[in-house]
């Protein structure tokens, strides 16, 4: 059984920190919803999968994916802020594992 780190934010709300593996599983589901279950079924989504090169996600799909991340993790993760600090060359090669690691550290 996976363990999770439980705590409280400054306002008394319960926070549950997921492991990188748990975050990765959520991200795989979110990607499948965004690109379509059929497309996702023929792609091996791994932590090394790049959003643009391997998953062939376009900008609209990446925005939809970001919305799903924000729906799940909300204010506990500044996903947009994190992305905005990356140079374009890094964004073009961003992997699912990098996003999972960031979320697991920040959520």
C-alpha positions as a LaTeX table, in Angstrom:
\begin{tabular}{lrrr}
\hline
Residue & $x$ (\AA) & $y$ (\AA) & $z$ (\AA) \\
\hline
Unk1 & 0.00 & 0.00 & 0.00 \\
Unk2 & 1.29 & 3.48 & $-0.88$ \\
Unk3 & 1.85 & 5.88 & 1.95 \\
Unk4 & 0.93 & 9.54 & 1.77 \\
Unk5 & 2.07 & 12.52 & 3.79 \\
Unk6 & $-0.87$ & 14.21 & 5.49 \\
Unk7 & $-0.80$ & 17.72 & 6.96 \\
Unk8 & $-2.75$ & 20.95 & 7.17 \\
Unk9 & $-2.37$ & 24.22 & 5.31 \\
Unk10 & $-2.39$ & 27.60 & 7.05 \\
Unk11 & $-6.20$ & 27.76 & 6.86 \\
Unk12 & $-6.76$ & 24.40 & 8.51 \\
Unk13 & $-7.55$ & 22.53 & 5.27 \\
Unk14 & $-6.35$ & 18.93 & 5.10 \\
Unk15 & $-3.50$ & 18.39 & 2.65 \\
Unk16 & $-2.54$ & 14.97 & 1.33 \\
Unk17 & 0.78 & 14.65 & $-0.45$ \\
Unk18 & 0.87 & 12.00 & $-3.13$ \\
Unk19 & 3.94 & 10.04 & $-4.11$ \\
Unk20 & 5.43 & 10.69 & $-7.56$ \\
Unk21 & 4.01 & 7.33 & $-8.65$ \\
Unk22 & 0.49 & 8.31 & $-7.54$ \\
Unk23 & 0.79 & 11.65 & $-9.31$ \\
Unk24 & 2.07 & 9.91 & $-12.44$ \\
Unk25 & $-0.96$ & 7.61 & $-12.50$ \\
Unk26 & $-3.28$ & 10.63 & $-12.26$ \\
Unk27 & $-1.35$ & 12.40 & $-15.03$ \\
Unk28 & $-1.69$ & 9.34 & $-17.30$ \\
Unk29 & $-5.45$ & 9.39 & $-16.76$ \\
Unk30 & $-5.61$ & 13.14 & $-17.42$ \\
Unk31 & $-3.58$ & 12.77 & $-20.62$ \\
Unk32 & $-5.87$ & 9.97 & $-21.80$ \\
Unk33 & $-8.92$ & 12.16 & $-21.19$ \\
Unk34 & $-7.37$ & 15.04 & $-23.11$ \\
Unk35 & $-6.00$ & 13.15 & $-26.14$ \\
Unk36 & $-8.75$ & 10.53 & $-26.15$ \\
Unk37 & $-8.81$ & 7.04 & $-24.74$ \\
Unk38 & $-8.29$ & 5.46 & $-28.16$ \\
Unk39 & $-5.15$ & 7.49 & $-28.89$ \\
Unk40 & $-3.83$ & 6.87 & $-25.37$ \\
Unk41 & $-4.33$ & 3.13 & $-25.75$ \\
Unk42 & $-1.76$ & 2.95 & $-28.56$ \\
Unk43 & 0.81 & 5.18 & $-26.83$ \\
Unk44 & 3.01 & 3.92 & $-24.01$ \\
Unk45 & 2.84 & 6.84 & $-21.58$ \\
Unk46 & 5.91 & 6.69 & $-19.35$ \\
Unk47 & 7.64 & 9.20 & $-17.07$ \\
Unk48 & 10.04 & 9.89 & $-19.98$ \\
Unk49 & 7.23 & 10.69 & $-22.44$ \\
Unk50 & 7.51 & 14.20 & $-23.82$ \\
Unk51 & 4.20 & 16.02 & $-24.18$ \\
Unk52 & 4.93 & 17.37 & $-27.66$ \\
Unk53 & 7.28 & 14.83 & $-29.25$ \\
Unk54 & 5.96 & 11.55 & $-27.87$ \\
Unk55 & 2.35 & 12.31 & $-26.95$ \\
Unk56 & 1.89 & 14.72 & $-29.87$ \\
Unk57 & $-0.16$ & 17.09 & $-27.73$ \\
Unk58 & $-0.95$ & 20.48 & $-29.22$ \\
Unk59 & $-1.27$ & 23.74 & $-27.30$ \\
Unk60 & $-5.02$ & 23.37 & $-26.75$ \\
Unk61 & $-4.54$ & 19.88 & $-25.32$ \\
Unk62 & $-1.73$ & 21.08 & $-23.07$ \\
Unk63 & $-3.97$ & 23.87 & $-21.73$ \\
Unk64 & $-6.75$ & 21.32 & $-21.09$ \\
Unk65 & $-4.23$ & 19.10 & $-19.32$ \\
Unk66 & $-3.13$ & 22.06 & $-17.18$ \\
Unk67 & $-6.75$ & 22.69 & $-16.23$ \\
Unk68 & $-7.08$ & 19.09 & $-15.06$ \\
Unk69 & $-3.94$ & 19.48 & $-12.95$ \\
Unk70 & $-5.36$ & 22.67 & $-11.43$ \\
Unk71 & $-8.73$ & 20.99 & $-10.77$ \\
Unk72 & $-7.02$ & 18.23 & $-8.81$ \\
Unk73 & $-4.26$ & 20.12 & $-7.01$ \\
Unk74 & $-5.59$ & 23.68 & $-6.99$ \\
Unk75 & $-3.66$ & 26.26 & $-5.04$ \\
Unk76 & $-1.29$ & 23.68 & $-3.57$ \\
Unk77 & 0.65 & 23.63 & $-6.85$ \\
Unk78 & 1.50 & 26.69 & $-8.96$ \\
Unk79 & 1.67 & 24.69 & $-12.18$ \\
Unk80 & 1.29 & 27.71 & $-14.47$ \\
Unk81 & 3.93 & 29.65 & $-12.53$ \\
Unk82 & 6.32 & 26.72 & $-12.69$ \\
Unk83 & 5.83 & 26.41 & $-16.44$ \\
Unk84 & 6.19 & 30.14 & $-17.03$ \\
Unk85 & 9.68 & 30.10 & $-15.47$ \\
Unk86 & 10.94 & 27.51 & $-17.94$ \\
Unk87 & 12.70 & 28.53 & $-21.16$ \\
Unk88 & 10.90 & 27.48 & $-24.34$ \\
Unk89 & 13.53 & 24.85 & $-25.18$ \\
Unk90 & 12.79 & 23.13 & $-21.84$ \\
Unk91 & 9.02 & 23.39 & $-22.37$ \\
Unk92 & 9.31 & 21.70 & $-25.74$ \\
Unk93 & 11.03 & 18.72 & $-24.09$ \\
Unk94 & 8.98 & 18.63 & $-20.88$ \\
Unk95 & 8.26 & 15.07 & $-19.72$ \\
Unk96 & 5.39 & 13.58 & $-17.76$ \\
Unk97 & 7.88 & 12.51 & $-15.09$ \\
Unk98 & 9.12 & 16.07 & $-14.62$ \\
Unk99 & 5.57 & 17.28 & $-14.06$ \\
Unk100 & 4.85 & 14.38 & $-11.67$ \\
Unk101 & 7.98 & 15.17 & $-9.68$ \\
Unk102 & 7.11 & 18.87 & $-9.44$ \\
Unk103 & 3.58 & 18.13 & $-8.28$ \\
Unk104 & 4.70 & 15.52 & $-5.74$ \\
Unk105 & 7.16 & 18.02 & $-4.26$ \\
Unk106 & 4.70 & 20.90 & $-4.26$ \\
Unk107 & 1.28 & 19.41 & $-3.64$ \\
\hline
\end{tabular}
